[in-house]
């Protein structure tokens, strides 16, 4: 699985959009980009994933660059409850999928009032 | 639907003691994994399983054993606890196959070895 690089920490004002970047320059054609978050040492929570197209769900949007070497997770209207550690993970799909996830250090997002 | 259930939530062990951390899921997921998280760190993969009877090592397997006799359960055994195994342990499960689906995590077991 390809490695990812994220900034260690970011701040965001409440109500504003939070844009969390992730670099995955060695990503392969059969790897997806996943985002999880961990609130207050709870178990990680799935947010969104994508292959090459932009994705949106009720929690967030995922923008993947055309060359797939980087991506951005967007929380459109951050609230205090979005304060968490956000992990960007690259994971193989198809017959090579084993369900395991390789976590990096993540980005600690602090949403401020 | 309980999801992924880990027991116990908290445990204190003395050095050298053994114990088993329990993980059960009721979603008929084939894939299950164990992770540990040390303070200020990301999660690290200990062992994983792609189905009943099949297990493999992750990034930090030393000092831990696993088995997968049923689809639902994936216990993690510490044979002789050491202070270096003080950590928070998370179990996760997900569907298998070509579908890329999310992993579901338990709420963790906080283990202290003194």
Interface residues (C-beta under 8 A of the other chain):
Chain A: X32 X34 X36 X41 X42 X43 X44 X45 X46 X49 X85 X87 X91 X93 X94 X95 X97 X98 X99 X100 X101 X102 X103 X104 X105 X106
Chain B: X4 X30 X31 X32 X33 X35 X37 X41 X42 X43 X44 X45 X48 X50 X56 X58 X59 X88 X90 X92 X93 X94 X96 X97 X98 X100 X102 X103 X104 X105 X106 X107 X108
